[in-house]
Amino acid sequence: MMKCVFVVAFASTLILAVSTSVRSVNDIRTELARTNYFEFQGRIINGQNAALGQFPYYVRITIYDVSVLIGWCGGTILRANWILTACHCVRGTSSTYTAFYIEAGSVTRNQPSQQASVVPPLLGAVYPHPGYNPATLMYDIGLIKTPGSFNLNGPNVKSIPLPLSSYSVALTYANQIATVCGFGLTANEGNTSPTLRYTTLKIITFDTCRGIYGTEPIPSTSFCGVDDTPPISAVCSGDSGGPIVLTINSVLTVIGVVSYASDLGCDAKPQGFTDILQFLTWINPIIGT
C-alpha cells in the first residue's frame, strides 16, 4: 500500500503524520464521525504572509456533504466560472460531495471580496477525473463550474493560464523554483493561520522523488517539490487542491495541484503535485480553450 497521504488534517486530532496508508475520504469520515467534520486544512510550514493581490488566482473552497461540513481545500481560477482543484477535494470513494462554497479575492479567511456557491446536481457543475484512484492518488485532479462568473477586472481576482499543450508531457520543470500558497497551520502541529501564506519549492525530477520515497510508490501523474534549505518550508494538510505556479517564457503559469505528502510529516519528504501538463487534453475540452 502507498504510504503517501492526502494533505489532510482533522479538526480534533492530527492524523496526517501517523497515517500508515492512503485512505479514502469516506473511510476517514466514517472512522471519525464522532468529530462531526475534518479539515483539508491548508498549511504552509515556515511560509510568509501573502499580500492582497499577490495570488489573485487562488480560491478557498469549503466542502459540504448534504448539510455536514467536510472541510476546506484550495483551488485555482482558470476562467471566470471554472475552478481547478484536486479530485479528492470534490469526491469521496464513490460519490461527489454535494456543495461547495468558494471564496476569492482575499488573504483573510472568511472575508472574500467575491464568492460563489455550487450545489450539485447542477448539470455539469463538478468534474472529478474519471480515472481518479484514492488508493494510489493517480489522476488526482478535478474541476468545478460556478453558476455565475467571478469578476476578473479588479486587481485581487484574476485567472491564471495553464501550460501550453506545445510544451508536451516531456517538458521538465526540474531544478526550477515554483511558488505555492494556502491557508492554515504554520507548523506540523502549530496553529491555524488566519491569513494566506506562501513559500517557494525547488522542483525535482520524478526519478529523484521516487528514490526518496523508496518502497512507497508515488503516482506517475505527479511531480515533486522540496525545500532543502533550513528552515524547511512545505505545503501540507489541505493546501490540497491549491496551485503551484512557475514563470514560463515570462508568463506566470499554474503547473500543478497540491495532492499528497509523506506520512512521516509534510516537511519530511518532497511534496507531491498533480502534473497539469498530463491533463490538458482532459481539461481544455471541458472548460473551452
C-alpha positions as CSV (number, residue, x, y, z in Angstrom):
1,M,0.0,0.0,0.0
2,M,1.1,3.5,-0.8
3,K,2.2,5.4,2.4
4,C,1.9,8.9,1.0
5,V,-1.2,10.6,2.4
6,F,-3.7,13.2,1.3
7,V,-2.7,16.6,2.6
8,V,-5.5,16.3,5.2
9,A,-5.7,17.3,8.9
10,F,-8.5,16.5,11.2
11,A,-10.4,19.0,13.3
12,S,-9.9,17.3,16.6
13,T,-6.8,15.1,16.1
14,L,-3.9,15.5,13.6
15,I,-3.8,12.1,11.8
16,L,-1.7,13.1,8.8
17,A,1.8,12.4,10.3
18,V,0.8,9.0,11.7
19,S,-1.2,7.5,8.9
20,T,0.2,4.3,7.5
21,S,-1.6,4.2,4.2
22,V,-3.7,6.3,1.9
23,R,-7.4,6.0,2.8
24,S,-10.4,7.4,1.1
25,V,-12.1,10.5,2.4
26,N,-15.3,8.5,3.1
27,D,-13.4,5.9,5.1
28,I,-11.8,8.6,7.2
29,R,-15.2,10.3,7.7
30,T,-16.8,7.0,8.9
31,E,-13.9,6.4,11.3
32,L,-14.1,9.9,12.8
33,A,-17.8,10.6,12.5
34,R,-17.8,11.4,16.2
35,T,-15.8,14.6,15.4
36,N,-18.5,15.9,13.1
37,Y,-16.1,17.2,10.5
38,F,-12.5,17.1,9.4
39,E,-10.3,19.6,7.5
40,F,-8.5,19.6,4.3
41,Q,-6.9,22.4,6.1
42,G,-4.2,24.5,4.3
43,R,-0.8,24.6,5.9
44,I,2.3,26.4,4.7
45,I,5.1,25.4,7.1
46,N,7.7,28.2,7.6
47,G,6.0,30.3,4.9
48,Q,5.4,34.0,4.6
49,N,2.2,36.1,4.8
50,A,0.8,37.0,1.3
51,A,-0.1,40.5,0.3
52,L,-3.6,41.3,-1.0
53,G,-3.5,40.8,-4.8
54,Q,-0.3,38.7,-4.7
55,F,-2.2,35.5,-5.5
56,P,-5.4,36.7,-7.2
57,Y,-6.0,33.3,-8.9
58,Y,-6.2,31.5,-5.5
59,V,-9.6,30.4,-4.0
60,R,-10.6,28.8,-0.8
61,I,-13.2,26.0,-1.1
62,T,-15.5,25.0,1.8
63,I,-16.8,21.5,1.2
64,Y,-20.2,20.0,2.3
65,D,-21.8,16.6,2.1
66,V,-25.5,17.1,2.4
67,S,-25.6,19.6,5.4
68,V,-22.4,18.3,7.0
69,L,-19.2,20.4,6.8
70,I,-16.5,18.2,5.4
71,G,-13.5,20.6,5.3
72,W,-11.5,23.0,3.2
73,C,-9.3,22.9,0.1
74,G,-7.6,25.4,-2.2
75,G,-8.3,25.9,-5.9
76,T,-7.2,28.0,-8.9
77,I,-9.3,30.3,-11.1
78,L,-8.8,29.1,-14.7
79,R,-11.7,31.0,-16.2
80,A,-14.3,33.4,-14.7
81,N,-16.5,30.4,-13.9
82,W,-14.0,27.5,-13.8
83,I,-12.0,26.3,-10.7
84,L,-9.2,23.8,-10.8
85,T,-8.6,21.6,-7.7
86,A,-7.7,18.1,-6.5
87,C,-10.1,15.3,-7.2
88,H,-10.0,14.3,-3.5
89,C,-11.4,17.7,-2.8
90,V,-14.6,17.1,-4.9
91,R,-15.4,13.5,-4.3
92,G,-15.0,10.6,-1.9
93,T,-14.6,7.0,-2.9
94,S,-17.9,6.6,-4.6
95,S,-19.7,9.9,-4.9
96,T,-19.2,13.6,-5.4
97,Y,-19.7,15.9,-2.5
98,T,-22.9,17.9,-2.5
99,A,-22.0,21.5,-2.2
100,F,-19.0,23.9,-2.4
101,Y,-18.6,27.5,-1.2
102,I,-15.8,29.3,-3.0
103,E,-14.1,32.4,-1.7
104,A,-11.9,34.7,-3.9
105,G,-10.0,37.9,-3.6
106,S,-8.8,37.9,0.0
107,V,-5.8,37.0,2.1
108,T,-8.0,36.7,5.2
109,R,-10.2,33.6,5.8
110,N,-14.0,34.2,5.6
111,Q,-13.6,37.7,4.3
112,P,-13.8,37.2,0.5
113,S,-14.3,40.1,-1.9
114,Q,-16.2,37.7,-4.2
115,Q,-17.8,34.3,-3.5
116,A,-19.8,31.6,-5.3
117,S,-21.9,28.6,-4.2
118,V,-22.0,25.4,-6.2
119,V,-24.8,22.9,-5.3
120,P,-24.8,19.7,-7.4
121,P,-26.5,18.1,-9.1
122,L,-26.4,21.3,-11.1
123,L,-25.8,20.0,-14.6
124,G,-22.1,19.9,-15.3
125,A,-21.2,21.6,-12.0
126,V,-18.5,19.3,-10.7
127,Y,-16.0,17.2,-12.8
128,P,-13.9,14.7,-10.8
129,H,-11.4,13.0,-13.1
130,P,-13.0,9.6,-14.1
131,G,-9.7,7.8,-13.6
132,Y,-9.1,9.0,-10.1
133,N,-7.9,6.3,-7.7
134,P,-7.9,7.2,-4.0
135,A,-5.6,4.3,-3.1
136,T,-2.8,5.4,-5.5
137,L,-3.7,9.1,-5.9
138,M,-3.4,8.7,-9.7
139,Y,-5.4,11.3,-11.6
140,D,-5.9,13.5,-8.6
141,I,-7.5,16.4,-10.4
142,G,-11.0,17.9,-10.6
143,L,-12.9,20.9,-11.9
144,I,-15.8,23.0,-10.5
145,K,-18.0,25.2,-12.7
146,T,-19.6,28.0,-10.8
147,P,-23.2,29.0,-11.7
148,G,-22.1,32.7,-12.1
149,S,-18.9,34.2,-13.1
150,F,-16.2,35.9,-11.0
151,N,-15.4,39.5,-11.9
152,L,-11.8,39.3,-13.2
153,N,-11.5,43.0,-13.9
154,G,-10.2,44.1,-10.5
155,P,-6.6,43.5,-9.1
156,N,-7.5,40.9,-6.5
157,V,-9.4,38.3,-8.5
158,K,-7.7,37.0,-11.7
159,S,-7.4,33.8,-13.7
160,I,-4.1,32.2,-14.5
161,P,-3.1,30.3,-17.6
162,L,-2.5,26.6,-18.0
163,P,0.7,25.3,-19.6
164,L,0.7,25.3,-23.3
165,S,0.0,22.0,-25.0
166,S,3.0,22.6,-27.2
167,Y,5.2,22.0,-24.1
168,S,4.3,18.3,-24.3
169,V,4.5,15.9,-21.4
170,A,8.2,15.6,-21.9
171,L,8.8,19.1,-20.6
172,T,10.6,19.0,-17.2
173,Y,10.5,21.7,-14.6
174,A,13.4,20.1,-12.6
175,N,15.6,22.5,-10.6
176,Q,13.3,25.4,-11.2
177,I,11.8,27.3,-8.2
178,A,8.0,27.4,-8.0
179,T,5.6,29.1,-5.6
180,V,2.7,27.6,-3.6
181,C,0.2,29.2,-1.3
182,G,-2.6,28.2,1.1
183,F,-4.3,28.9,4.4
184,G,-3.8,27.0,7.7
185,L,-1.3,25.7,10.2
186,T,2.2,27.1,10.1
187,A,4.0,24.1,11.7
188,N,3.4,20.4,11.8
189,E,1.4,20.8,15.0
190,G,1.1,24.5,15.0
191,N,-1.8,26.9,15.0
192,T,-4.1,27.7,12.0
193,S,-3.2,30.9,10.2
194,P,-6.0,33.4,9.6
195,T,-4.1,34.7,6.6
196,L,-3.0,33.3,3.2
197,R,0.6,32.2,3.3
198,Y,3.1,31.1,0.6
199,T,6.5,29.6,0.1
200,T,8.8,28.5,-2.7
201,L,9.9,25.0,-3.5
202,K,12.5,23.5,-5.9
203,I,11.1,21.0,-8.3
204,I,13.0,17.8,-8.5
205,T,12.9,15.0,-11.1
206,F,10.3,12.3,-10.8
207,D,13.1,9.6,-10.5
208,T,14.7,11.6,-7.7
209,C,11.4,11.9,-5.8
210,R,10.6,8.2,-6.3
211,G,14.1,7.3,-5.0
212,I,13.5,9.4,-1.8
213,Y,10.1,7.7,-1.2
214,G,11.8,4.4,-1.7
215,T,9.4,1.5,-1.4
216,E,6.4,3.9,-1.1
217,P,5.0,4.2,-4.7
218,I,4.1,7.7,-5.9
219,P,1.7,8.4,-8.7
220,S,3.2,8.8,-12.2
221,T,0.7,11.6,-12.8
222,S,2.5,13.8,-10.3
223,F,5.8,15.7,-9.8
224,C,7.5,16.7,-6.6
225,G,8.8,19.9,-5.0
226,V,11.0,20.3,-1.9
227,D,12.7,22.9,0.2
228,D,16.2,21.6,1.1
229,T,17.5,24.8,2.9
230,P,16.7,25.1,6.6
231,P,14.3,26.2,8.0
232,I,12.4,23.8,5.8
233,S,9.2,25.1,4.3
234,A,6.4,22.8,2.9
235,V,2.8,22.6,1.9
236,C,0.7,20.3,4.0
237,S,-2.7,19.2,5.2
238,G,-5.2,20.7,2.9
239,D,-3.3,23.1,0.9
240,S,-4.9,20.2,-1.0
241,G,-6.1,21.4,-4.4
242,G,-4.2,24.6,-4.4
243,P,-1.9,25.8,-7.1
244,I,1.8,25.6,-7.6
245,V,2.9,28.2,-10.2
246,L,6.0,28.9,-12.2
247,T,7.0,31.6,-14.7
248,I,7.5,30.0,-18.1
249,N,8.6,32.2,-21.0
250,S,7.8,35.3,-18.9
251,V,4.2,34.1,-18.3
252,L,3.1,33.1,-14.8
253,T,1.6,29.6,-15.2
254,V,-0.2,27.1,-13.0
255,I,1.7,23.8,-13.4
256,G,0.4,21.6,-10.6
257,V,-2.3,20.9,-8.0
258,V,-1.3,20.1,-4.4
259,S,-2.0,16.4,-3.9
260,Y,0.0,14.5,-1.3
261,A,2.8,14.4,1.3
262,S,4.7,11.9,3.4
263,D,3.1,10.1,6.3
264,L,6.2,11.0,8.3
265,G,5.3,14.7,8.2
266,C,4.8,17.1,5.4
267,D,8.3,18.5,5.6
268,A,9.9,15.1,5.9
269,K,10.0,14.3,2.2
270,P,9.1,16.1,-1.0
271,Q,5.5,17.1,-1.6
272,G,3.5,15.8,-4.5
273,F,1.6,17.8,-7.1
274,T,-0.7,16.5,-9.8
275,D,1.1,17.4,-13.1
276,I,-1.3,19.6,-15.1
277,L,0.7,19.1,-18.3
278,Q,-0.5,15.5,-18.4
279,F,-4.2,16.5,-18.2
280,L,-4.5,19.3,-20.8
281,T,-6.4,17.0,-23.2
282,W,-9.0,16.4,-20.3
283,I,-9.2,20.0,-19.0
284,N,-9.3,22.0,-22.2
285,P,-12.4,20.3,-23.8
286,I,-14.3,20.8,-20.6
287,I,-13.6,24.5,-19.9
288,G,-13.0,25.5,-23.5
289,T,-9.7,26.6,-24.9
